[in-house]
Amino acid sequence: MPGALPISGPTSGGEWPSDAELLRRHVAGDGDAFGELFRRHRDRLWAVALRTVCDPEEAADALQDAMVSAFRRAGDFRGDSAVTTWLHRIVVNACLDRLRRRAVRPVTAAGDEQTLEARLTHDPDPARAADIRMDIDAALRILPPAQRAALVMVDMLGYSVDDAAAILDTSPGTVKSRCARGRARLLPYVAHLRGNRPASERVSPAQGNDS
Amino acid sequence: MTHPDPDVLAEFRAGLGTGRRRARIASHLAACERCTGLSDQLGEIPALLAAVPAPAMPDAVAQRLESVLAAQVAQRDSSERTVGDPAHHRAHDLAHDSAYHRAHHRAHQGARHRARSPRPGRHWDFRLVALRVLAPAVGVLVLAAGGYGLSRIGGSSTSSVAAGSEAASAASGAQAGAAAAPSSAATSRPEAAPLEPAARFGVVTSATDYRRATLPQQLKRELQRYARPAGSVQELAPGPVKECVLRVTAGISPVSLVLVEKAYYQGQPANVIVAARGDHDAAWVTTPTCSAGSDYVLDTTTLPGTSAS
């Protein structure tokens, strides 16, 4: 079917139109092109949004803001990055905007740390997969948003440091540093998941902010 | 040497730091079992995080975003069709401002926003949290998404336009008291007729209690009950409901509404919005407090196109 589409510009060379081609068609007035672009990337964009804002409702709202913005601003896309990078950047910015507007983090760090501490002390069976996922979800919430966004993309979702840097509009060194600090901060809360360290050897949470 | 902080160890592992500093940490690690263990644990974190499966987008979210994008396409199409129509430009600007942009201006226009809004903007998110806990009244709004607005009534040759026109005249009677537009005028209005001040799209109030599991079936019945009114968002009386409709459709304007209903959802008051999209109808269920400032969508669904009968 895609072969029947009028192709006026370069594509990826394969059977399907490239992201850039879809975006160009959208700007030219094709009513289906942006939707196809969205469907192509929606699961990855959703994962990034959900892990960055830590709340499904907020993630859906942020993604909606981002897609409307991308739809309207597509004509501004200059091709100096990949279309996916551009889309991700709009999504991550919408997420960080929302977190800033809320003025508070999803749950206060202190409250989270107490909850996590209690869980670490009382959970008799930390090896179950569901518990591990819950622990990691909860632990991620204590990270500053920009640190979390970097760690989520690189460690959880497998983006390269360079891609994450382009999306976050910062340097690869900053992404590496945010990831490193994020890991250090998570360590006390996830070390037990490996089940090889007694509580007395756990380090206290790293202090300080991402910068 | 004192033990380096976990931060420092993590950055070392990531290859960061100057040569001298790295050399110092390396020699410490060679001699310190504790820090070596810590460093090993830090090295395991990426694999631990990678093992958490990435969530797929839930169907409800995908449907909602598809609706929003379809609305954007419809809005763009109608804008292009009515270039030069000053009345349309007013409507377009209003809708354009209402949703996305207003949200983004909120932070910078706190004072102005508070002056307009009964509640301070900064309490907005808190209110949403409270809504989730208390499950307060919800509003149900039903919009016809396929209407393509302005050209709908004025005799365009497309079938959706013709259907909208018939629906408009059929609806004015069924919407007793709700739609103020004279039914005889519906088929003879000029292109920009939906923007005439006399045209009012009625908001239905009902005791229908929509349930999550049966929302599509209930909506289908409800739409049959009310025939098929067709009107644009601009025909709604100004107020929170109109702002809500603009908000959930991310600023489609004008839009052909099928149903805007104040009803119930899961036993709680709710707004139901239904809009036609192609040969489908899109429906949103929102909280009754939904307005330009809060688009708390409780549920969405799509319905096979209901013929205007």
Interface residues (C-beta under 8 A of the other chain):
Chain A: G29 G31 F34 G35 F38 R42 D43 R44 W46 A47 L50 P56 E57 A59 A60 D61 L63 Q64 D65 M67 V68 S69 F71 R72 D97 R100 R101 R102 A103 I132 R133 I136 D137 L151 V152 V154 D155 M156 L157 G158 G173 K176 S177 C179 A180 R181 R183 A184 R185 L186 L187 V190 A191 L193 R194 R197 E201 V203 A206 G208
Chain B: D5 P6 D7 L9 A10 E11 R13 A14 G15 L16 R34 G37 L38 Q41 L42 E44 I45 P46 L48 L49 A50 A51 V52 P53 A54 P55 A56 M57 P58 V61 A62 R64 L65 E66 V68 L69 A70 Q72 V73 R76 D77 E80 A99 Y100 A103 H104 R106 A107 R122 D125 L128 R132 A250 G251 D295 Y296
